[in-house]
Amino acid sequence: MMAKKLTVGAALVLTVFALSSCGNTIRGVGQDAANTVDATQNAANNVDSAASR
């Protein structure tokens, strides 16, 4: 009985850790997407200013 409770507790802790790491990954993907948009906009501005010369 004690071993079963210990196993369930360990599984619960591992699940919480796994879910928290997924949250960090999703947040990182969002930041990468935002950085990509910023870089694309900066490149477009550079091309526009070079074409205006």
PDB file of N, CA, C and O in Angstrom:
ATOM      1  N   MET A   1       0.828  -1.195   0.000  1.00  0.00           N
ATOM      2  CA  MET A   1       0.000   0.000   0.000  1.00  0.00           C
ATOM      3  C   MET A   1       0.873   1.259   0.000  1.00  0.00           C
ATOM      4  O   MET A   1       0.590   2.217  -0.720  1.00  0.00           O
ATOM      5  N   MET A   2       1.933   1.249   0.811  1.00  0.00           N
ATOM      6  CA  MET A   2       2.821   2.405   0.894  1.00  0.00           C
ATOM      7  C   MET A   2       3.579   2.603  -0.421  1.00  0.00           C
ATOM      8  O   MET A   2       3.807   3.736  -0.845  1.00  0.00           O
ATOM      9  N   ALA A   3       3.965   1.502  -1.060  1.00  0.00           N
ATOM     10  CA  ALA A   3       4.688   1.587  -2.323  1.00  0.00           C
ATOM     11  C   ALA A   3       3.797   2.196  -3.410  1.00  0.00           C
ATOM     12  O   ALA A   3       4.271   2.961  -4.251  1.00  0.00           O
ATOM     13  N   LYS A   4       2.520   1.857  -3.388  1.00  0.00           N
ATOM     14  CA  LYS A   4       1.601   2.399  -4.382  1.00  0.00           C
ATOM     15  C   LYS A   4       1.443   3.907  -4.206  1.00  0.00           C
ATOM     16  O   LYS A   4       1.416   4.643  -5.193  1.00  0.00           O
ATOM     17  N   LYS A   5       1.337   4.380  -2.953  1.00  0.00           N
ATOM     18  CA  LYS A   5       1.219   5.815  -2.691  1.00  0.00           C
ATOM     19  C   LYS A   5       2.491   6.538  -3.113  1.00  0.00           C
ATOM     20  O   LYS A   5       2.430   7.638  -3.663  1.00  0.00           O
ATOM     21  N   LEU A   6       3.624   5.932  -2.862  1.00  0.00           N
ATOM     22  CA  LEU A   6       4.903   6.523  -3.246  1.00  0.00           C
ATOM     23  C   LEU A   6       5.012   6.612  -4.770  1.00  0.00           C
ATOM     24  O   LEU A   6       5.485   7.618  -5.300  1.00  0.00           O
ATOM     25  N   THR A   7       4.583   5.584  -5.462  1.00  0.00           N
ATOM     26  CA  THR A   7       4.613   5.579  -6.919  1.00  0.00           C
ATOM     27  C   THR A   7       3.693   6.648  -7.496  1.00  0.00           C
ATOM     28  O   THR A   7       4.074   7.356  -8.428  1.00  0.00           O
ATOM     29  N   VAL A   8       2.492   6.768  -6.952  1.00  0.00           N
ATOM     30  CA  VAL A   8       1.548   7.782  -7.414  1.00  0.00           C
ATOM     31  C   VAL A   8       2.103   9.177  -7.151  1.00  0.00           C
ATOM     32  O   VAL A   8       1.991  10.061  -8.000  1.00  0.00           O
ATOM     33  N   GLY A   9       2.701   9.378  -5.978  1.00  0.00           N
ATOM     34  CA  GLY A   9       3.292  10.673  -5.648  1.00  0.00           C
ATOM     35  C   GLY A   9       4.433  11.025  -6.582  1.00  0.00           C
ATOM     36  O   GLY A   9       4.540  12.166  -7.030  1.00  0.00           O
ATOM     37  N   ALA A  10       5.284  10.060  -6.880  1.00  0.00           N
ATOM     38  CA  ALA A  10       6.411  10.296  -7.787  1.00  0.00           C
ATOM     39  C   ALA A  10       5.900  10.616  -9.190  1.00  0.00           C
ATOM     40  O   ALA A  10       6.438  11.498  -9.859  1.00  0.00           O
ATOM     41  N   ALA A  11       4.874   9.912  -9.633  1.00  0.00           N
ATOM     42  CA  ALA A  11       4.301  10.182 -10.957  1.00  0.00           C
ATOM     43  C   ALA A  11       3.698  11.577 -11.009  1.00  0.00           C
ATOM     44  O   ALA A  11       3.809  12.262 -12.025  1.00  0.00           O
ATOM     45  N   LEU A  12       3.069  11.999  -9.935  1.00  0.00           N
ATOM     46  CA  LEU A  12       2.481  13.333  -9.879  1.00  0.00           C
ATOM     47  C   LEU A  12       3.562  14.409  -9.961  1.00  0.00           C
ATOM     48  O   LEU A  12       3.410  15.391 -10.688  1.00  0.00           O
ATOM     49  N   VAL A  13       4.636  14.227  -9.227  1.00  0.00           N
ATOM     50  CA  VAL A  13       5.739  15.193  -9.253  1.00  0.00           C
ATOM     51  C   VAL A  13       6.366  15.261 -10.651  1.00  0.00           C
ATOM     52  O   VAL A  13       6.648  16.350 -11.151  1.00  0.00           O
ATOM     53  N   LEU A  14       6.582  14.115 -11.273  1.00  0.00           N
ATOM     54  CA  LEU A  14       7.155  14.095 -12.619  1.00  0.00           C
ATOM     55  C   LEU A  14       6.222  14.759 -13.635  1.00  0.00           C
ATOM     56  O   LEU A  14       6.685  15.431 -14.556  1.00  0.00           O
ATOM     57  N   THR A  15       4.928  14.573 -13.468  1.00  0.00           N
ATOM     58  CA  THR A  15       3.960  15.202 -14.362  1.00  0.00           C
ATOM     59  C   THR A  15       4.005  16.710 -14.228  1.00  0.00           C
ATOM     60  O   THR A  15       3.962  17.425 -15.230  1.00  0.00           O
ATOM     61  N   VAL A  16       4.089  17.200 -13.009  1.00  0.00           N
ATOM     62  CA  VAL A  16       4.165  18.647 -12.785  1.00  0.00           C
ATOM     63  C   VAL A  16       5.433  19.211 -13.415  1.00  0.00           C
ATOM     64  O   VAL A  16       5.382  20.267 -14.046  1.00  0.00           O
ATOM     65  N   PHE A  17       6.552  18.544 -13.262  1.00  0.00           N
ATOM     66  CA  PHE A  17       7.798  19.005 -13.877  1.00  0.00           C
ATOM     67  C   PHE A  17       7.698  19.000 -15.399  1.00  0.00           C
ATOM     68  O   PHE A  17       8.160  19.934 -16.054  1.00  0.00           O
ATOM     69  N   ALA A  18       7.103  17.960 -15.962  1.00  0.00           N
ATOM     70  CA  ALA A  18       6.972  17.870 -17.410  1.00  0.00           C
ATOM     71  C   ALA A  18       6.090  18.996 -17.943  1.00  0.00           C
ATOM     72  O   ALA A  18       6.408  19.605 -18.964  1.00  0.00           O
ATOM     73  N   LEU A  19       4.997  19.272 -17.264  1.00  0.00           N
ATOM     74  CA  LEU A  19       4.095  20.328 -17.713  1.00  0.00           C
ATOM     75  C   LEU A  19       4.735  21.709 -17.596  1.00  0.00           C
ATOM     76  O   LEU A  19       4.511  22.570 -18.447  1.00  0.00           O
ATOM     77  N   SER A  20       5.519  21.921 -16.561  1.00  0.00           N
ATOM     78  CA  SER A  20       6.175  23.227 -16.415  1.00  0.00           C
ATOM     79  C   SER A  20       7.233  23.429 -17.493  1.00  0.00           C
ATOM     80  O   SER A  20       7.420  24.549 -17.968  1.00  0.00           O
ATOM     81  N   SER A  21       7.915  22.382 -17.879  1.00  0.00           N
ATOM     82  CA  SER A  21       8.907  22.522 -18.953  1.00  0.00           C
ATOM     83  C   SER A  21       8.224  22.776 -20.293  1.00  0.00           C
ATOM     84  O   SER A  21       8.769  23.485 -21.139  1.00  0.00           O
ATOM     85  N   CYS A  22       7.050  22.213 -20.492  1.00  0.00           N
ATOM     86  CA  CYS A  22       6.296  22.500 -21.723  1.00  0.00           C
ATOM     87  C   CYS A  22       5.910  23.976 -21.780  1.00  0.00           C
ATOM     88  O   CYS A  22       5.967  24.597 -22.841  1.00  0.00           O
ATOM     89  N   GLY A  23       5.520  24.531 -20.645  1.00  0.00           N
ATOM     90  CA  GLY A  23       5.178  25.949 -20.592  1.00  0.00           C
ATOM     91  C   GLY A  23       6.353  26.823 -20.958  1.00  0.00           C
ATOM     92  O   GLY A  23       6.192  27.826 -21.654  1.00  0.00           O
ATOM     93  N   ASN A  24       7.544  26.452 -20.495  1.00  0.00           N
ATOM     94  CA  ASN A  24       8.740  27.223 -20.841  1.00  0.00           C
ATOM     95  C   ASN A  24       9.049  27.116 -22.324  1.00  0.00           C
ATOM     96  O   ASN A  24       9.481  28.091 -22.940  1.00  0.00           O
ATOM     97  N   THR A  25       8.833  25.945 -22.902  1.00  0.00           N
ATOM     98  CA  THR A  25       9.088  25.758 -24.325  1.00  0.00           C
ATOM     99  C   THR A  25       8.132  26.590 -25.163  1.00  0.00           C
ATOM    100  O   THR A  25       8.546  27.219 -26.137  1.00  0.00           O
ATOM    101  N   ILE A  26       6.873  26.599 -24.797  1.00  0.00           N
ATOM    102  CA  ILE A  26       5.882  27.380 -25.534  1.00  0.00           C
ATOM    103  C   ILE A  26       6.200  28.865 -25.441  1.00  0.00           C
ATOM    104  O   ILE A  26       6.069  29.594 -26.425  1.00  0.00           O
ATOM    105  N   ARG A  27       6.618  29.316 -24.260  1.00  0.00           N
ATOM    106  CA  ARG A  27       6.989  30.722 -24.091  1.00  0.00           C
ATOM    107  C   ARG A  27       8.193  31.062 -24.974  1.00  0.00           C
ATOM    108  O   ARG A  27       8.237  32.132 -25.581  1.00  0.00           O
ATOM    109  N   GLY A  28       9.162  30.159 -25.044  1.00  0.00           N
ATOM    110  CA  GLY A  28      10.344  30.371 -25.873  1.00  0.00           C
ATOM    111  C   GLY A  28      10.010  30.430 -27.350  1.00  0.00           C
ATOM    112  O   GLY A  28      10.585  31.231 -28.087  1.00  0.00           O
ATOM    113  N   VAL A  29       9.083  29.589 -27.791  1.00  0.00           N
ATOM    114  CA  VAL A  29       8.660  29.623 -29.192  1.00  0.00           C
ATOM    115  C   VAL A  29       8.001  30.961 -29.503  1.00  0.00           C
ATOM    116  O   VAL A  29       8.220  31.528 -30.573  1.00  0.00           O
ATOM    117  N   GLY A  30       7.198  31.465 -28.576  1.00  0.00           N
ATOM    118  CA  GLY A  30       6.559  32.768 -28.774  1.00  0.00           C
ATOM    119  C   GLY A  30       7.579  33.882 -28.887  1.00  0.00           C
ATOM    120  O   GLY A  30       7.435  34.779 -29.718  1.00  0.00           O
ATOM    121  N   GLN A  31       8.601  33.829 -28.061  1.00  0.00           N
ATOM    122  CA  GLN A  31       9.655  34.852 -28.129  1.00  0.00           C
ATOM    123  C   GLN A  31      10.424  34.752 -29.440  1.00  0.00           C
ATOM    124  O   GLN A  31      10.773  35.772 -30.033  1.00  0.00           O
ATOM    125  N   ASP A  32      10.691  33.536 -29.894  1.00  0.00           N
ATOM    126  CA  ASP A  32      11.389  33.349 -31.168  1.00  0.00           C
ATOM    127  C   ASP A  32      10.561  33.898 -32.325  1.00  0.00           C
ATOM    128  O   ASP A  32      11.103  34.522 -33.237  1.00  0.00           O
ATOM    129  N   ALA A  33       9.266  33.669 -32.290  1.00  0.00           N
ATOM    130  CA  ALA A  33       8.391  34.181 -33.348  1.00  0.00           C
ATOM    131  C   ALA A  33       8.387  35.703 -33.345  1.00  0.00           C
ATOM    132  O   ALA A  33       8.426  36.328 -34.405  1.00  0.00           O
ATOM    133  N   ALA A  34       8.339  36.297 -32.163  1.00  0.00           N
ATOM    134  CA  ALA A  34       8.364  37.763 -32.065  1.00  0.00           C
ATOM    135  C   ALA A  34       9.692  38.311 -32.581  1.00  0.00           C
ATOM    136  O   ALA A  34       9.711  39.336 -33.263  1.00  0.00           O
ATOM    137  N   ASN A  35      10.784  37.654 -32.269  1.00  0.00           N
ATOM    138  CA  ASN A  35      12.092  38.092 -32.756  1.00  0.00           C
ATOM    139  C   ASN A  35      12.178  37.979 -34.277  1.00  0.00           C
ATOM    140  O   ASN A  35      12.792  38.821 -34.932  1.00  0.00           O
ATOM    141  N   THR A  36      11.565  36.944 -34.833  1.00  0.00           N
ATOM    142  CA  THR A  36      11.557  36.766 -36.283  1.00  0.00           C
ATOM    143  C   THR A  36      10.798  37.911 -36.957  1.00  0.00           C
ATOM    144  O   THR A  36      11.240  38.445 -37.975  1.00  0.00           O
ATOM    145  N   VAL A  37       9.669  38.277 -36.386  1.00  0.00           N
ATOM    146  CA  VAL A  37       8.887  39.390 -36.933  1.00  0.00           C
ATOM    147  C   VAL A  37       9.692  40.686 -36.866  1.00  0.00           C
ATOM    148  O   VAL A  37       9.726  41.453 -37.829  1.00  0.00           O
ATOM    149  N   ASP A  38      10.336  40.925 -35.729  1.00  0.00           N
ATOM    150  CA  ASP A  38      11.151  42.141 -35.589  1.00  0.00           C
ATOM    151  C   ASP A  38      12.283  42.167 -36.612  1.00  0.00           C
ATOM    152  O   ASP A  38      12.544  43.202 -37.225  1.00  0.00           O
ATOM    153  N   ALA A  39      12.953  41.039 -36.796  1.00  0.00           N
ATOM    154  CA  ALA A  39      14.066  40.986 -37.745  1.00  0.00           C
ATOM    155  C   ALA A  39      13.570  41.209 -39.172  1.00  0.00           C
ATOM    156  O   ALA A  39      14.234  41.882 -39.960  1.00  0.00           O
ATOM    157  N   THR A  40      12.419  40.654 -39.508  1.00  0.00           N
ATOM    158  CA  THR A  40      11.858  40.845 -40.839  1.00  0.00           C
ATOM    159  C   THR A  40      11.497  42.305 -41.078  1.00  0.00           C
ATOM    160  O   THR A  40      11.745  42.841 -42.158  1.00  0.00           O
ATOM    161  N   GLN A  41      10.918  42.943 -40.079  1.00  0.00           N
ATOM    162  CA  GLN A  41      10.575  44.360 -40.204  1.00  0.00           C
ATOM    163  C   GLN A  41      11.826  45.222 -40.342  1.00  0.00           C
ATOM    164  O   GLN A  41      11.851  46.158 -41.142  1.00  0.00           O
ATOM    165  N   ASN A  42      12.850  44.915 -39.575  1.00  0.00           N
ATOM    166  CA  ASN A  42      14.110  45.665 -39.685  1.00  0.00           C
ATOM    167  C   ASN A  42      14.732  45.495 -41.066  1.00  0.00           C
ATOM    168  O   ASN A  42      15.240  46.459 -41.639  1.00  0.00           O
ATOM    169  N   ALA A  43      14.698  44.280 -41.604  1.00  0.00           N
ATOM    170  CA  ALA A  43      15.246  44.041 -42.940  1.00  0.00           C
ATOM    171  C   ALA A  43      14.454  44.819 -43.986  1.00  0.00           C
ATOM    172  O   ALA A  43      15.036  45.397 -44.903  1.00  0.00           O
ATOM    173  N   ALA A  44      13.143  44.836 -43.853  1.00  0.00           N
ATOM    174  CA  ALA A  44      12.311  45.595 -44.797  1.00  0.00           C
ATOM    175  C   ALA A  44      12.610  47.076 -44.718  1.00  0.00           C
ATOM    176  O   ALA A  44      12.663  47.753 -45.745  1.00  0.00           O
ATOM    177  N   ASN A  45      12.806  47.591 -43.512  1.00  0.00           N
ATOM    178  CA  ASN A  45      13.149  49.014 -43.351  1.00  0.00           C
ATOM    179  C   ASN A  45      14.506  49.319 -43.975  1.00  0.00           C
ATOM    180  O   ASN A  45      14.687  50.372 -44.585  1.00  0.00           O
ATOM    181  N   ASN A  46      15.457  48.407 -43.827  1.00  0.00           N
ATOM    182  CA  ASN A  46      16.794  48.612 -44.422  1.00  0.00           C
ATOM    183  C   ASN A  46      16.706  48.631 -45.945  1.00  0.00           C
ATOM    184  O   ASN A  46      17.341  49.460 -46.598  1.00  0.00           O
ATOM    185  N   VAL A  47      15.928  47.726 -46.503  1.00  0.00           N
ATOM    186  CA  VAL A  47      15.767  47.687 -47.963  1.00  0.00           C
ATOM    187  C   VAL A  47      15.070  48.959 -48.433  1.00  0.00           C
ATOM    188  O   VAL A  47      15.451  49.535 -49.451  1.00  0.00           O
ATOM    189  N   ASP A  48      14.062  49.394 -47.707  1.00  0.00           N
ATOM    190  CA  ASP A  48      13.318  50.600 -48.086  1.00  0.00           C
ATOM    191  C   ASP A  48      14.221  51.828 -48.053  1.00  0.00           C
ATOM    192  O   ASP A  48      14.190  52.652 -48.966  1.00  0.00           O
ATOM    193  N   SER A  49      15.024  51.947 -47.000  1.00  0.00           N
ATOM    194  CA  SER A  49      15.911  53.120 -46.898  1.00  0.00           C
ATOM    195  C   SER A  49      17.012  53.077 -47.946  1.00  0.00           C
ATOM    196  O   SER A  49      17.435  54.124 -48.437  1.00  0.00           O
ATOM    197  N   ALA A  50      17.487  51.877 -48.298  1.00  0.00           N
ATOM    198  CA  ALA A  50      18.510  51.757 -49.334  1.00  0.00           C
ATOM    199  C   ALA A  50      17.919  52.101 -50.701  1.00  0.00           C
ATOM    200  O   ALA A  50      18.599  52.696 -51.537  1.00  0.00           O
ATOM    201  N   ALA A  51      16.683  51.737 -50.931  1.00  0.00           N
ATOM    202  CA  ALA A  51      16.034  52.019 -52.204  1.00  0.00           C
ATOM    203  C   ALA A  51      15.702  53.505 -52.341  1.00  0.00           C
ATOM    204  O   ALA A  51      15.599  54.018 -53.455  1.00  0.00           O
ATOM    205  N   SER A  52      15.534  54.193 -51.216  1.00  0.00           N
ATOM    206  CA  SER A  52      15.180  55.603 -51.241  1.00  0.00           C
ATOM    207  C   SER A  52      16.362  56.507 -51.547  1.00  0.00           C
ATOM    208  O   SER A  52      16.174  57.681 -51.865  1.00  0.00           O
ATOM    209  N   ARG A  53      17.541  55.996 -51.458  1.00  0.00           N
ATOM    210  CA  ARG A  53      18.742  56.818 -51.651  1.00  0.00           C
ATOM    211  C   ARG A  53      18.940  57.197 -53.058  1.00  0.00           C
ATOM    212  O   ARG A  53      19.906  57.888 -53.381  1.00  0.00           O
TER     213      ARG A  53
END
